[in-house]
């Protein structure tokens, strides 16, 4: 990951962990990393673990992956669709086809994303 995203490693977040309050204390490191990195969004399927009341003081929000990806598509659908097409092309031979990956996204709860990407691939 460090090669693909050179600035993606967040360090120095550990002192924040104990001061944070979330429904599951085991998730505090996620919020601490988001704060340290200056993130605006935590992308998670489990929104209940990151309530607005805990995130709002840090100007961070939690978003479902489908909402996050649709917001990216709203910003620049052509670029996201191109990146998705390039991702599909880079997959090993014998892996899923575009329609199969779209179906897998749908089954994973990314219904609106799958619909939008599916239309972009046509």
N, CA, C and O atoms as CSV, one atom per row, in Angstrom:
chain,resi,resn,atom,element,x,y,z
A,1,UNK,N,N,0.813,-1.173,0.000
A,1,UNK,CA,C,0.000,0.000,0.000
A,1,UNK,C,C,0.872,1.258,0.000
A,1,UNK,O,O,0.526,2.250,-0.641
A,2,UNK,N,N,1.975,1.223,0.700
A,2,UNK,CA,C,2.840,2.402,0.769
A,2,UNK,C,C,3.390,2.774,-0.604
A,2,UNK,O,O,3.649,3.951,-0.859
A,3,UNK,N,N,3.574,1.795,-1.496
A,3,UNK,CA,C,4.030,2.110,-2.851
A,3,UNK,C,C,2.908,2.746,-3.664
A,3,UNK,O,O,3.138,3.694,-4.416
A,4,UNK,N,N,1.700,2.223,-3.512
A,4,UNK,CA,C,0.571,2.737,-4.286
A,4,UNK,C,C,0.112,4.105,-3.795
A,4,UNK,O,O,-0.277,4.961,-4.590
A,5,UNK,N,N,0.161,4.304,-2.484
A,5,UNK,CA,C,-0.273,5.570,-1.879
A,5,UNK,C,C,0.818,6.012,-0.911
A,5,UNK,O,O,0.713,5.759,0.289
A,6,UNK,N,N,1.857,6.663,-1.406
A,6,UNK,CA,C,3.021,6.993,-0.576
A,6,UNK,C,C,2.702,7.779,0.695
A,6,UNK,O,O,3.364,7.592,1.716
A,7,UNK,N,N,1.702,8.649,0.646
A,7,UNK,CA,C,1.355,9.436,1.829
A,7,UNK,C,C,0.213,8.809,2.626
A,7,UNK,O,O,-0.398,9.481,3.458
A,8,UNK,N,N,-0.079,7.545,2.387
A,8,UNK,CA,C,-1.238,6.896,3.001
A,8,UNK,C,C,-1.016,6.374,4.407
A,8,UNK,O,O,-1.984,6.033,5.087
A,9,UNK,N,N,0.208,6.300,4.859
A,9,UNK,CA,C,0.487,5.780,6.194
A,9,UNK,C,C,0.370,6.904,7.213
A,9,UNK,O,O,1.073,7.911,7.128
A,10,UNK,N,N,-0.529,6.722,8.181
A,10,UNK,CA,C,-0.746,7.732,9.214
A,10,UNK,C,C,-0.076,7.260,10.494
A,10,UNK,O,O,-0.317,6.147,10.961
A,11,UNK,N,N,0.763,8.116,11.050
A,11,UNK,CA,C,1.439,7.801,12.308
A,11,UNK,C,C,1.153,8.912,13.314
A,11,UNK,O,O,0.678,9.987,12.948
A,12,UNK,N,N,1.441,8.648,14.554
A,12,UNK,CA,C,1.291,9.654,15.595
A,12,UNK,C,C,-0.127,9.852,16.079
A,12,UNK,O,O,-0.413,10.834,16.764
A,13,UNK,N,N,-1.022,8.942,15.737
A,13,UNK,CA,C,-2.419,9.048,16.157
A,13,UNK,C,C,-2.673,8.432,17.532
A,13,UNK,O,O,-3.690,8.713,18.165
A,14,UNK,N,N,-1.753,7.600,17.986
A,14,UNK,CA,C,-1.967,6.806,19.198
A,14,UNK,C,C,-2.326,7.626,20.443
A,14,UNK,O,O,-3.187,7.194,21.209
A,15,UNK,N,N,-1.708,8.784,20.678
A,15,UNK,CA,C,-2.072,9.558,21.876
A,15,UNK,C,C,-3.537,10.018,21.902
A,15,UNK,O,O,-4.071,10.305,22.974
A,16,UNK,N,N,-4.183,10.091,20.747
A,16,UNK,CA,C,-5.574,10.528,20.687
A,16,UNK,C,C,-6.572,9.448,21.099
A,16,UNK,O,O,-7.659,9.758,21.587
A,17,UNK,N,N,-6.209,8.187,20.904
A,17,UNK,CA,C,-7.146,7.073,21.022
A,17,UNK,C,C,-7.894,7.082,22.353
A,17,UNK,O,O,-9.123,7.008,22.364
A,18,UNK,N,N,-7.193,7.169,23.453
A,18,UNK,CA,C,-7.824,7.061,24.776
A,18,UNK,C,C,-8.814,8.181,25.063
A,18,UNK,O,O,-9.735,8.000,25.859
A,19,UNK,N,N,-8.639,9.335,24.427
A,19,UNK,CA,C,-9.507,10.483,24.706
A,19,UNK,C,C,-10.818,10.450,23.920
A,19,UNK,O,O,-11.703,11.271,24.163
A,20,UNK,N,N,-10.950,9.524,22.998
A,20,UNK,CA,C,-12.125,9.487,22.128
A,20,UNK,C,C,-13.203,8.569,22.682
A,20,UNK,O,O,-12.916,7.583,23.361
A,21,UNK,N,N,-14.444,8.913,22.379
A,21,UNK,CA,C,-15.578,8.129,22.873
A,21,UNK,C,C,-16.437,7.686,21.689
A,21,UNK,O,O,-17.009,8.507,20.973
A,22,UNK,N,N,-16.509,6.385,21.505
A,22,UNK,CA,C,-17.348,5.779,20.473
A,22,UNK,C,C,-18.112,4.617,21.109
A,22,UNK,O,O,-17.691,4.106,22.147
A,23,UNK,N,N,-19.220,4.192,20.512
A,23,UNK,CA,C,-19.975,3.055,21.063
A,23,UNK,C,C,-19.123,1.801,21.272
A,23,UNK,O,O,-19.302,1.085,22.257
A,24,UNK,N,N,-18.208,1.541,20.359
A,24,UNK,CA,C,-17.280,0.413,20.499
A,24,UNK,C,C,-15.877,0.988,20.666
A,24,UNK,O,O,-15.310,1.527,19.715
A,25,UNK,N,N,-15.314,0.879,21.865
A,25,UNK,CA,C,-13.973,1.432,22.093
A,25,UNK,C,C,-12.925,0.888,21.123
A,25,UNK,O,O,-11.907,1.539,20.891
A,26,UNK,N,N,-13.157,-0.271,20.566
A,26,UNK,CA,C,-12.227,-0.854,19.603
A,26,UNK,C,C,-12.159,-0.092,18.292
A,26,UNK,O,O,-11.282,-0.352,17.468
A,27,UNK,N,N,-13.076,0.848,18.091
A,27,UNK,CA,C,-13.084,1.649,16.866
A,27,UNK,C,C,-12.414,3.006,17.037
A,27,UNK,O,O,-12.283,3.758,16.071
A,28,UNK,N,N,-11.991,3.324,18.249
A,28,UNK,CA,C,-11.426,4.655,18.505
A,28,UNK,C,C,-10.194,4.947,17.660
A,28,UNK,O,O,-9.953,6.098,17.293
A,29,UNK,N,N,-9.412,3.917,17.349
A,29,UNK,CA,C,-8.219,4.144,16.525
A,29,UNK,C,C,-8.587,4.646,15.129
A,29,UNK,O,O,-7.830,5.407,14.527
A,30,UNK,N,N,-9.738,4.229,14.614
A,30,UNK,CA,C,-10.176,4.677,13.287
A,30,UNK,C,C,-10.436,6.181,13.313
A,30,UNK,O,O,-10.001,6.906,12.419
A,31,UNK,N,N,-11.140,6.643,14.333
A,31,UNK,CA,C,-11.404,8.068,14.463
A,31,UNK,C,C,-10.112,8.836,14.715
A,31,UNK,O,O,-9.924,9.925,14.174
A,32,UNK,N,N,-9.233,8.285,15.520
A,32,UNK,CA,C,-7.955,8.948,15.793
A,32,UNK,C,C,-7.142,9.129,14.515
A,32,UNK,O,O,-6.560,10.191,14.296
A,33,UNK,N,N,-7.098,8.121,13.690
A,33,UNK,CA,C,-6.376,8.216,12.408
A,33,UNK,C,C,-7.038,9.259,11.516
A,33,UNK,O,O,-6.351,10.053,10.872
A,34,UNK,N,N,-8.366,9.259,11.474
A,34,UNK,CA,C,-9.081,10.245,10.651
A,34,UNK,C,C,-8.765,11.667,11.110
A,34,UNK,O,O,-8.548,12.555,10.286
A,35,UNK,N,N,-8.740,11.880,12.418
A,35,UNK,CA,C,-8.424,13.206,12.957
A,35,UNK,C,C,-7.003,13.598,12.571
A,35,UNK,O,O,-6.774,14.688,12.048
A,36,UNK,N,N,-6.059,12.714,12.827
A,36,UNK,CA,C,-4.643,12.992,12.543
A,36,UNK,C,C,-4.403,13.262,11.059
A,36,UNK,O,O,-3.584,14.105,10.695
A,37,UNK,N,N,-5.128,12.534,10.208
A,37,UNK,CA,C,-4.955,12.679,8.758
A,37,UNK,C,C,-5.718,13.875,8.195
A,37,UNK,O,O,-5.524,14.235,7.033
A,38,UNK,N,N,-6.568,14.486,8.987
A,38,UNK,CA,C,-7.381,15.589,8.489
A,38,UNK,C,C,-8.491,15.125,7.563
A,38,UNK,O,O,-8.911,15.858,6.668
A,39,UNK,N,N,-8.963,13.902,7.782
A,39,UNK,CA,C,-10.017,13.343,6.935
A,39,UNK,C,C,-11.339,14.065,7.169
A,39,UNK,O,O,-11.601,14.580,8.256
A,40,UNK,N,N,-12.152,14.091,6.141
A,40,UNK,CA,C,-13.494,14.657,6.249
A,40,UNK,C,C,-14.541,13.567,6.406
A,40,UNK,O,O,-15.648,13.821,6.881
A,41,UNK,N,N,-14.181,12.345,6.003
A,41,UNK,CA,C,-15.156,11.259,5.965
A,41,UNK,C,C,-14.526,9.962,6.452
A,41,UNK,O,O,-13.372,9.661,6.144
A,42,UNK,N,N,-15.301,9.200,7.218
A,42,UNK,CA,C,-14.979,7.806,7.528
A,42,UNK,C,C,-15.986,6.984,6.740
A,42,UNK,O,O,-17.193,7.133,6.925
A,43,UNK,N,N,-15.499,6.124,5.871
A,43,UNK,CA,C,-16.365,5.300,5.032
A,43,UNK,C,C,-16.531,3.951,5.723
A,43,UNK,O,O,-15.555,3.240,5.963
A,44,UNK,N,N,-17.788,3.603,6.043
A,44,UNK,CA,C,-18.053,2.377,6.783
A,44,UNK,C,C,-19.458,1.856,6.495
A,44,UNK,O,O,-20.389,2.630,6.272
A,45,UNK,N,N,-19.592,0.548,6.502
A,45,UNK,CA,C,-20.907,-0.060,6.402
A,45,UNK,C,C,-21.658,0.063,7.724
A,45,UNK,O,O,-22.888,0.029,7.742
A,46,UNK,N,N,-20.939,0.202,8.815
A,46,UNK,CA,C,-21.560,0.219,10.140
A,46,UNK,C,C,-21.591,1.645,10.691
A,46,UNK,O,O,-20.756,2.020,11.514
A,47,UNK,N,N,-22.543,2.418,10.239
A,47,UNK,CA,C,-22.656,3.821,10.619
A,47,UNK,C,C,-22.955,4.001,12.104
A,47,UNK,O,O,-22.598,5.027,12.683
A,48,UNK,N,N,-23.601,3.026,12.724
A,48,UNK,CA,C,-23.925,3.132,14.158
A,48,UNK,C,C,-22.678,3.219,15.018
A,48,UNK,O,O,-22.728,3.762,16.122
A,49,UNK,N,N,-21.576,2.703,14.539
A,49,UNK,CA,C,-20.341,2.737,15.329
A,49,UNK,C,C,-19.669,4.105,15.327
A,49,UNK,O,O,-18.767,4.365,16.122
A,50,UNK,N,N,-20.117,4.976,14.427
A,50,UNK,CA,C,-19.526,6.309,14.299
A,50,UNK,C,C,-20.628,7.367,14.297
A,50,UNK,O,O,-20.902,7.975,13.262
A,51,UNK,N,N,-21.261,7.590,15.454
A,51,UNK,CA,C,-22.381,8.539,15.511
A,51,UNK,C,C,-21.927,9.983,15.275
A,51,UNK,O,O,-20.801,10.364,15.593
A,52,UNK,N,N,-22.828,10.754,14.716
A,52,UNK,CA,C,-22.552,12.156,14.417
A,52,UNK,C,C,-22.070,12.908,15.652
A,52,UNK,O,O,-21.179,13.752,15.556
A,53,UNK,N,N,-22.650,12.610,16.803
A,53,UNK,CA,C,-22.271,13.322,18.031
A,53,UNK,C,C,-20.792,13.135,18.376
A,53,UNK,O,O,-20.176,14.023,18.966
A,54,UNK,N,N,-20.227,12.000,18.015
A,54,UNK,CA,C,-18.806,11.747,18.294
A,54,UNK,C,C,-17.890,12.339,17.219
A,54,UNK,O,O,-16.739,12.677,17.497
A,55,UNK,N,N,-18.400,12.461,16.001
A,55,UNK,CA,C,-17.582,12.925,14.877
A,55,UNK,C,C,-17.667,14.426,14.646
A,55,UNK,O,O,-16.703,15.044,14.194
A,56,UNK,N,N,-18.806,15.006,14.951
A,56,UNK,CA,C,-19.054,16.416,14.647
A,56,UNK,C,C,-18.008,17.376,15.220
A,56,UNK,O,O,-17.636,18.328,14.533
A,57,UNK,N,N,-17.518,17.168,16.450
A,57,UNK,CA,C,-16.501,18.095,16.960
A,57,UNK,C,C,-15.222,18.147,16.111
A,57,UNK,O,O,-14.444,19.095,16.212
A,58,UNK,N,N,-15.012,17.133,15.285
A,58,UNK,CA,C,-13.806,17.049,14.466
A,58,UNK,C,C,-14.088,17.338,12.985
A,58,UNK,O,O,-13.223,17.150,12.130
A,59,UNK,N,N,-15.304,17.795,12.699
A,59,UNK,CA,C,-15.727,18.052,11.315
A,59,UNK,C,C,-15.523,16.832,10.419
A,59,UNK,O,O,-15.055,16.934,9.285
A,60,UNK,N,N,-15.888,15.686,10.965
A,60,UNK,CA,C,-15.813,14.418,10.230
A,60,UNK,C,C,-17.213,13.829,10.189
A,60,UNK,O,O,-17.984,13.963,11.140
A,61,UNK,N,N,-17.531,13.180,9.089
A,61,UNK,CA,C,-18.805,12.477,9.015
A,61,UNK,C,C,-18.564,11.030,8.607
A,61,UNK,O,O,-17.555,10.706,7.980
A,62,UNK,N,N,-19.490,10.180,8.965
A,62,UNK,CA,C,-19.441,8.786,8.536
A,62,UNK,C,C,-20.385,8.635,7.347
A,62,UNK,O,O,-21.502,9.152,7.353
A,63,UNK,N,N,-19.920,7.923,6.334
A,63,UNK,CA,C,-20.741,7.674,5.155
A,63,UNK,C,C,-20.713,6.196,4.807
A,63,UNK,O,O,-19.685,5.528,4.922
A,64,UNK,N,N,-21.856,5.708,4.383
A,64,UNK,CA,C,-21.943,4.358,3.832
A,64,UNK,C,C,-21.129,4.337,2.538
A,64,UNK,O,O,-21.121,5.333,1.814
A,65,UNK,N,N,-20.450,3.244,2.228
A,65,UNK,CA,C,-19.651,3.187,0.995
A,65,UNK,C,C,-20.435,3.550,-0.268
A,65,UNK,O,O,-19.889,4.180,-1.174
A,66,UNK,N,N,-21.709,3.157,-0.334
A,66,UNK,CA,C,-22.507,3.493,-1.515
A,66,UNK,C,C,-22.688,5.000,-1.627
A,66,UNK,O,O,-22.583,5.550,-2.724
A,67,UNK,N,N,-22.957,5.676,-0.519
A,67,UNK,CA,C,-23.106,7.127,-0.543
A,67,UNK,C,C,-21.797,7.805,-0.935
A,67,UNK,O,O,-21.790,8.767,-1.704
A,68,UNK,N,N,-20.691,7.295,-0.399
A,68,UNK,CA,C,-19.386,7.879,-0.709
A,68,UNK,C,C,-19.056,7.743,-2.191
A,68,UNK,O,O,-18.650,8.713,-2.832
A,69,UNK,N,N,-19.229,6.555,-2.729
A,69,UNK,CA,C,-18.907,6.334,-4.140
A,69,UNK,C,C,-19.832,7.106,-5.069
A,69,UNK,O,O,-19.395,7.615,-6.101
A,70,UNK,N,N,-21.108,7.197,-4.709
A,70,UNK,CA,C,-22.033,7.986,-5.526
A,70,UNK,C,C,-21.635,9.458,-5.497
A,70,UNK,O,O,-21.755,10.150,-6.508
A,71,UNK,N,N,-21.160,9.943,-4.346
A,71,UNK,CA,C,-20.718,11.345,-4.291
A,71,UNK,C,C,-19.506,11.559,-5.209
A,71,UNK,O,O,-19.384,12.612,-5.835
A,72,UNK,N,N,-18.618,10.572,-5.291
A,72,UNK,CA,C,-17.496,10.672,-6.230
A,72,UNK,C,C,-17.997,10.664,-7.674
A,72,UNK,O,O,-17.506,11.418,-8.514
A,73,UNK,N,N,-18.968,9.812,-7.950
A,73,UNK,CA,C,-19.543,9.777,-9.294
A,73,UNK,C,C,-20.222,11.100,-9.625
A,73,UNK,O,O,-20.154,11.559,-10.765
A,74,UNK,N,N,-20.877,11.719,-8.639
A,74,UNK,CA,C,-21.510,13.020,-8.862
A,74,UNK,C,C,-20.469,14.087,-9.184
A,74,UNK,O,O,-20.724,14.983,-9.989
A,75,UNK,N,N,-19.311,13.993,-8.564
A,75,UNK,CA,C,-18.251,14.974,-8.804
A,75,UNK,C,C,-17.652,14.846,-10.201
A,75,UNK,O,O,-17.427,15.845,-10.884
A,76,UNK,N,N,-17.392,13.581,-10.625
A,76,UNK,CA,C,-16.732,13.382,-11.918
A,76,UNK,C,C,-16.953,11.942,-12.380
A,76,UNK,O,O,-16.077,11.087,-12.252
A,77,UNK,N,N,-18.126,11.703,-12.912
A,77,UNK,CA,C,-18.502,10.342,-13.304
A,77,UNK,C,C,-17.557,9.751,-14.350
A,77,UNK,O,O,-17.239,8.563,-14.293
A,78,UNK,N,N,-17.115,10.552,-15.287
A,78,UNK,CA,C,-16.245,10.046,-16.350
A,78,UNK,C,C,-14.926,9.535,-15.777
A,78,UNK,O,O,-14.453,8.471,-16.177
A,79,UNK,N,N,-14.335,10.264,-14.860
A,79,UNK,CA,C,-13.060,9.846,-14.270
A,79,UNK,C,C,-13.225,8.583,-13.440
A,79,UNK,O,O,-12.395,7.677,-13.518
A,80,UNK,N,N,-14.293,8.512,-12.642
A,80,UNK,CA,C,-14.532,7.321,-11.820
A,80,UNK,C,C,-14.798,6.118,-12.717
A,80,UNK,O,O,-14.275,5.033,-12.466
A,81,UNK,N,N,-15.598,6.296,-13.750
A,81,UNK,CA,C,-15.889,5.190,-14.668
A,81,UNK,C,C,-14.623,4.730,-15.381
A,81,UNK,O,O,-14.422,3.531,-15.577
A,82,UNK,N,N,-13.772,5.668,-15.768
A,82,UNK,CA,C,-12.502,5.310,-16.405
A,82,UNK,C,C,-11.617,4.530,-15.430
A,82,UNK,O,O,-11.018,3.522,-15.803
A,83,UNK,N,N,-11.536,4.994,-14.194
A,83,UNK,CA,C,-10.737,4.287,-13.186
A,83,UNK,C,C,-11.275,2.886,-12.956
A,83,UNK,O,O,-10.499,1.943,-12.799
A,84,UNK,N,N,-12.597,2.736,-12.934
A,84,UNK,CA,C,-13.206,1.424,-12.756
A,84,UNK,C,C,-12.876,0.511,-13.936
A,84,UNK,O,O,-12.559,-0.663,-13.748
A,85,UNK,N,N,-12.950,1.046,-15.137
A,85,UNK,CA,C,-12.624,0.276,-16.339
A,85,UNK,C,C,-11.152,-0.148,-16.321
A,85,UNK,O,O,-10.824,-1.280,-16.675
A,86,UNK,N,N,-10.271,0.764,-15.907
A,86,UNK,CA,C,-8.843,0.437,-15.812
A,86,UNK,C,C,-8.603,-0.624,-14.736
A,86,UNK,O,O,-7.765,-1.509,-14.908
A,87,UNK,N,N,-9.332,-0.531,-13.639
A,87,UNK,CA,C,-9.222,-1.548,-12.587
A,87,UNK,C,C,-9.619,-2.911,-13.126
A,87,UNK,O,O,-8.922,-3.900,-12.899
A,88,UNK,N,N,-10.726,-2.966,-13.833
A,88,UNK,CA,C,-11.162,-4.238,-14.415
A,88,UNK,C,C,-10.107,-4.798,-15.361
A,88,UNK,O,O,-9.843,-6.000,-15.356
A,89,UNK,N,N,-9.509,-3.939,-16.164
A,89,UNK,CA,C,-8.494,-4.379,-17.132
A,89,UNK,C,C,-7.243,-4.899,-16.426
A,89,UNK,O,O,-6.530,-5.744,-16.968
A,90,UNK,N,N,-6.976,-4.398,-15.219
A,90,UNK,CA,C,-5.762,-4.808,-14.514
A,90,UNK,C,C,-5.931,-6.108,-13.734
A,90,UNK,O,O,-4.953,-6.674,-13.248
A,91,UNK,N,N,-7.162,-6.579,-13.616
A,91,UNK,CA,C,-7.398,-7.812,-12.869
A,91,UNK,C,C,-6.789,-8.998,-13.601
A,91,UNK,O,O,-6.666,-9.005,-14.826
A,92,UNK,N,N,-6.414,-9.992,-12.818
A,92,UNK,CA,C,-5.830,-11.195,-13.413
A,92,UNK,C,C,-6.812,-11.852,-14.371
A,92,UNK,O,O,-8.028,-11.759,-14.206
A,93,UNK,N,N,-6.267,-12.504,-15.353
A,93,UNK,CA,C,-7.101,-13.265,-16.293
A,93,UNK,C,C,-7.955,-14.266,-15.514
A,93,UNK,O,O,-7.514,-14.835,-14.516
A,94,UNK,N,N,-9.175,-14.466,-15.988
A,94,UNK,CA,C,-10.065,-15.423,-15.343
A,94,UNK,C,C,-10.855,-14.845,-14.180
A,94,UNK,O,O,-11.693,-15.531,-13.594
A,95,UNK,N,N,-10.593,-13.588,-13.844
A,95,UNK,CA,C,-11.390,-12.975,-12.787
A,95,UNK,C,C,-12.709,-12.508,-13.377
A,95,UNK,O,O,-12.973,-12.698,-14.565
A,96,UNK,N,N,-13.494,-11.926,-12.577
A,96,UNK,CA,C,-14.839,-11.527,-12.962
A,96,UNK,C,C,-14.847,-10.522,-14.117
A,96,UNK,O,O,-13.939,-9.704,-14.264
A,97,UNK,N,N,-15.898,-10.611,-14.927
A,97,UNK,CA,C,-16.114,-9.644,-15.996
A,97,UNK,C,C,-16.741,-8.380,-15.412
A,97,UNK,O,O,-17.139,-8.367,-14.248
A,98,UNK,N,N,-16.829,-7.329,-16.208
A,98,UNK,CA,C,-17.453,-6.086,-15.767
A,98,UNK,C,C,-18.845,-6.302,-15.187
A,98,UNK,O,O,-19.110,-5.875,-14.063
A,99,UNK,N,N,-19.750,-6.960,-15.931
A,99,UNK,CA,C,-21.093,-7.186,-15.384
A,99,UNK,C,C,-21.080,-8.022,-14.098
A,99,UNK,O,O,-21.905,-7.802,-13.211
A,100,UNK,N,N,-20.157,-8.972,-13.993
A,100,UNK,CA,C,-20.066,-9.772,-12.765
A,100,UNK,C,C,-19.603,-8.923,-11.591
A,100,UNK,O,O,-20.105,-9.079,-10.478
A,101,UNK,N,N,-18.650,-8.026,-11.828
A,101,UNK,CA,C,-18.177,-7.139,-10.768
A,101,UNK,C,C,-19.289,-6.177,-10.367
A,101,UNK,O,O,-19.478,-5.911,-9.180
A,102,UNK,N,N,-20.021,-5.657,-11.338
A,102,UNK,CA,C,-21.161,-4.781,-11.049
A,102,UNK,C,C,-22.176,-5.520,-10.184
A,102,UNK,O,O,-22.700,-4.956,-9.224
A,103,UNK,N,N,-22.455,-6.771,-10.515
A,103,UNK,CA,C,-23.395,-7.569,-9.722
A,103,UNK,C,C,-22.860,-7.792,-8.308
A,103,UNK,O,O,-23.619,-7.755,-7.340
A,104,UNK,N,N,-21.570,-8.019,-8.193
A,104,UNK,CA,C,-20.959,-8.206,-6.872
A,104,UNK,C,C,-21.076,-6.925,-6.039
A,104,UNK,O,O,-21.360,-6.987,-4.843
A,105,UNK,N,N,-20.858,-5.777,-6.662
A,105,UNK,CA,C,-21.033,-4.505,-5.959
A,105,UNK,C,C,-22.462,-4.377,-5.436
A,105,UNK,O,O,-22.683,-3.982,-4.291
A,106,UNK,N,N,-23.412,-4.711,-6.278
A,106,UNK,CA,C,-24.829,-4.647,-5.903
A,106,UNK,C,C,-25.109,-5.547,-4.694
A,106,UNK,O,O,-25.790,-5.141,-3.753
A,107,UNK,N,N,-24.583,-6.755,-4.732
A,107,UNK,CA,C,-24.802,-7.700,-3.624
A,107,UNK,C,C,-24.120,-7.251,-2.337
A,107,UNK,O,O,-24.528,-7.651,-1.247
A,108,UNK,N,N,-23.083,-6.419,-2.456
A,108,UNK,CA,C,-22.369,-5.904,-1.280
A,108,UNK,C,C,-23.017,-4.634,-0.725
A,108,UNK,O,O,-22.474,-4.008,0.185
A,109,UNK,N,N,-24.159,-4.257,-1.262
A,109,UNK,CA,C,-24.865,-3.084,-0.754
A,109,UNK,C,C,-24.533,-1.795,-1.462
A,109,UNK,O,O,-24.937,-0.722,-1.015
A,110,UNK,N,N,-23.802,-1.878,-2.565
A,110,UNK,CA,C,-23.442,-0.688,-3.340
A,110,UNK,C,C,-24.386,-0.573,-4.540
A,110,UNK,O,O,-23.954,-0.526,-5.692
A,111,UNK,N,N,-25.667,-0.530,-4.240
A,111,UNK,CA,C,-26.712,-0.615,-5.253
A,111,UNK,C,C,-26.666,0.571,-6.215
A,111,UNK,O,O,-26.664,0.379,-7.431
A,112,UNK,N,N,-26.629,1.779,-5.690
A,112,UNK,CA,C,-26.619,2.963,-6.553
A,112,UNK,C,C,-25.314,3.078,-7.325
A,112,UNK,O,O,-25.307,3.493,-8.484
A,113,UNK,N,N,-24.208,2.711,-6.684
A,113,UNK,CA,C,-22.912,2.730,-7.371
A,113,UNK,C,C,-22.919,1.742,-8.530
A,113,UNK,O,O,-22.463,2.064,-9.627
A,114,UNK,N,N,-23.434,0.543,-8.286
A,114,UNK,CA,C,-23.494,-0.482,-9.330
A,114,UNK,C,C,-24.350,-0.008,-10.504
A,114,UNK,O,O,-24.003,-0.216,-11.666
A,115,UNK,N,N,-25.471,0.629,-10.180
A,115,UNK,CA,C,-26.346,1.128,-11.233
A,115,UNK,C,C,-25.643,2.179,-12.076
A,115,UNK,O,O,-25.709,2.139,-13.305
A,116,UNK,N,N,-24.975,3.113,-11.428
A,116,UNK,CA,C,-24.302,4.193,-12.153
A,116,UNK,C,C,-23.126,3.664,-12.967
A,116,UNK,O,O,-22.964,4.037,-14.129
A,117,UNK,N,N,-22.314,2.812,-12.381
A,117,UNK,CA,C,-21.163,2.266,-13.116
A,117,UNK,C,C,-21.639,1.379,-14.262
A,117,UNK,O,O,-21.056,1.388,-15.346
A,118,UNK,N,N,-22.689,0.622,-14.020
A,118,UNK,CA,C,-23.248,-0.217,-15.075
A,118,UNK,C,C,-23.696,0.599,-16.273
A,118,UNK,O,O,-23.466,0.207,-17.417
A,119,UNK,N,N,-24.334,1.733,-16.015
A,119,UNK,CA,C,-24.754,2.619,-17.114
A,119,UNK,C,C,-23.545,3.219,-17.825
A,119,UNK,O,O,-23.562,3.394,-19.043
A,120,UNK,N,N,-22.499,3.533,-17.067
A,120,UNK,CA,C,-21.301,4.147,-17.659
A,120,UNK,C,C,-20.559,3.170,-18.554
A,120,UNK,O,O,-19.863,3.582,-19.483
A,121,UNK,N,N,-20.701,1.885,-18.285
A,121,UNK,CA,C,-19.973,0.873,-19.064
A,121,UNK,C,C,-20.673,0.552,-20.371
A,121,UNK,O,O,-20.079,-0.070,-21.251
A,122,UNK,N,N,-21.907,0.960,-20.511
A,122,UNK,CA,C,-22.670,0.630,-21.715
A,122,UNK,C,C,-22.200,1.459,-22.898
A,122,UNK,O,O,-22.730,1.317,-24.000
